[in-house]
């Protein structure tokens, strides 16, 4: 049985907003995905942004660590950020395998000496399009099963702009050259994506609604009603009317890598498979 520590990247206020929008925290959603993929996994959820977080005294009882997304920014340097940098550093130095999406990849890159900041090419809200593997990524186990090009749920304005020395950039697209990354630091290793393989389409739609002001300010929607309409269509992609969903998928240019949960979650499944083998 795998034993995982799942760190929610959000501070208390953002967790409350997320629960109000989706019914559960980001860590709870991640745990549900993990248990769908490997049913008997034991997950302990922690909130490392909080000063009173009940973090484990040691990490040797866990097979791996997962970092969720977050509304925080690494460059803010607040205690809520530095506490999470400390947890990531401790895990990697202790030799723990770590997986992270979005915020998680930015935290890992920062700990290892890279740079995360606002992407000068702009944000991705909704889907990261036409992601493709690098030469190294084509044979890397994190991306096993991915086609030559794929789309994935994405919500971010910040990103890893400079990878740490020795890191392996595994995938990118025209908006961001670092969409997937491997980092070796201390005795541990990190696999991560800037996109969100864990997000169900309902959760993606809810998070877009939470980001409506930023989406309008980025010029991607004319007004909040435009964001709401787009989010409604994402929900309808998995609705009760298969023909309507098929037409929406055609209109948005979305295929099975987004629409089918097992394909959308490939990177998480590949990480869990690597933990099960005990390979470094």
N, C-alpha and C positions, 0 to 999 in steps of 0.2 A: 504493500500500500504506500502510495506517495504521500509525503507530508509537506505541504506548502504553506509559506507565509505570504499573505496577500496584503500589500500596503496600498491603502487608498491615498492618492496624491492630493486630494482636496483638503482645504481647511474646513473648519466646522460649518461656517456659513455656506460655503459652496456645496458641502454634503447635504445640508438641509434643502437647498434649492434643487439638487439632483433628486433627492427622495420625493419632493413635492411634484417633480415633473415625471418621474419614471416609476415611483413606488419603491425604489431600493437604491442603495448607494452604489458607486462604481465598483467597490470591492465585492459587494454582494452579487452584482451582475457578473463579474469576472469569475467568482467562485461557482456560479451556476453553469457557466460555460465549461469550466474545468471539469466539473462533475458530469456534464453531458459527455465529454470526451473520454474521461477516465472515472467511471462512477464511484469507485471506492476511495478516491483521494480525500485525505483529511486536510481541511483548509482552516487556518487561523487568520482572522482579519484584524488588521491594526491600522491606526490613524497616526502615522508618524509626524504629521504637521502639528499635532496638538502637544502642548507642553506637558499635559497629563496623560499622554499616550501610554498604554500598558504594553510596552515592548517586551519581548522575551529577554531574559537575562543573558542567554546565549543563543547562538544560531545552529549549534551542532545537532539539534533535534529535528532540523528541517532538511529536506532534499533540495529545495529551491525556493526562490523568492520571486514574486511577480509584483511589478509596479503598475498601477493604473494611470489613466490620464489625470489632468488637473487643470484648473483655471489659473493656477499660480504661474509665475514666470521666474526662471532661474536667476535672471539678472536683477530681480528685486532685492535679493540678499536678505530677506526678512528671516526671523527665527523659524517661521513655518517652512521656509525653503531650506535653511541650513540644517535643520533637524533631519530632513529627508536626504540631503547630501551625506550626512553622517551615517545614516542607515545604509545607504548604497555602498559607501566606502567600507564600512565594517563588514558587510556581506561579501564583497569581492575580496577583501583582504583575508577573510576567513575561508576563502575557497568555495563559496556558495555559488551555484549557477543562478543567474538572474535573467528574467524576461521582462520587457517593458514595452508599452506602446505609448507614443506621443510624449507625454511628460516623462515617462520612464526612460526613454532613449535620450532625452535632453539631460536628465539628471546623471545618467551613467557617463555620457560623453563629458560632462563638466567635471565629474570626479576624476576621470582619467586624463584630464588636461586639454580637452577640446573646448569648443565655443558654441553656445546656443544663444540665439537672439532672434529678433524679428526677421523673417525672411524677406529680403529686398525684392524678390519676385512676386511677393504677395501671399495672401492666405489661401488655404484650401478649406472650403466649407461644403460639406456634402460628400463628395467623392474625390479621391486622388485618381487622376485619369492616366491611362497608358503607362503604368509603372512597368519597367523592364529591368531584368537583372543585369548586373555588370558581368564582366568576364569571370570574376571570382564567384559571383552570386549564382551563376548557372549551375554550379556543382555543389553549392553549399547546402547542408542539410536543413537549415532554417527555411529555405525556399523550395524544398523538395515537393514536387507535384505542381508547382506554379507553371503556367504556360509562358510563352515568350513575351506576352504583354497582358496586364490585368488591371482592373479598377478595384478600389477598396474604399470603405467608409473613411472619412477624414474630417477632422475639425481642428484646425490650428492656424495660428499666425506666427508663432515662434517655431524654430526648428534648429537642428544641428547644422551650423554653417561651416564649421571646421572640425573634422574628426580628430580624435586623439592620435598621437603618434603610434603607429603599429596597428591601428584599427583597420578592419576590412569593410569597405563600403560594398554592399551587396546588391543594392537596387536604387533606382532613381527615376525621375520623370522630368518633364520640361519645366515644371514649377520648382522642383527641389532635387538637387543631385544626390541627396542622402535620404532615401526612403527606408532603407533597411541597413543594419549595421551589426558587426560583431566586434566586441571589445574584450581584450584580455587585460586584466588589471589585478595586481597582487597574485593570489593563488586561484582567483575565480575567473569566471567568464560571463559575458553578457550577450544575449541576442535581443534585438529589438527592432521595432518598426515605427516610423513616424505616423503611419496610418493606423487605423483601429480595427484589427481583425476580430476583436471581441464583440463589436457592436451589432446587436440586432437592429433591424430596420426601424422598429418602433422606438428604440432608445435613440437611434441616430436622429429621427425626426424630433423627438422631445428635446434633444440637446441643441438642435438647430433653432428651435423656438427660444431656448434660453439665450442664444447668441444673436438674436435678431438685430439688436442695435449695432453690434460689430459688423454684421453682414451688410446692413444698409450703409454704414459708414465706409465699408470697403468698396461700395459701388456694385455689389453683386446682386442686389435687389433694390427696387425703387423705393419700397416702403415695407413696414412690418407685414402688411397684408400679403405682399409678394413672398416673404419668407414663410408665412403660414400656409399659403397655397402650395409652395414647393414641398413643405413638410407633409402636408396632407397627401400629396401624390406618392411620397416615399412610403407612407403607411399603407396606401392602397396597393403598392407593389406586392404585398403579401396578404391582400384582402380575400374576401369570400367569392369574388367574381374572377375566375381564372382568365377569361377573355379580356376583361378590362385591365387586369394586371399585365397580361401579355402586351397589350397595346401601349401601356405606360412604359414598360421595359423597352420596347422598341423606340418610343419617343425620347427616352432618356439615354438610349444607347447602352443599356446595362444587360449583362449576360450572367451566366451561372456562377462566375467567381464572386459576384455580389449577392445574387439571389438565393443561392443554396448555402445553408449554414455550414455544412461540412467543408465546402470549398472556401468560404469566406474566412474560416477559422484555421486555415492550414498551418500558419506559423505557430499558433499556440499548440496545435496537435503535434507538430514536429518537435517543439521544445519539450513537451511532456514525454514524447517517445524517447528523446535523448536522455531525459532523467531516468526513465525506466530501464535503460540499458546500462546506466552508470558511466557512460563515456564522458570524457572531458572535452 
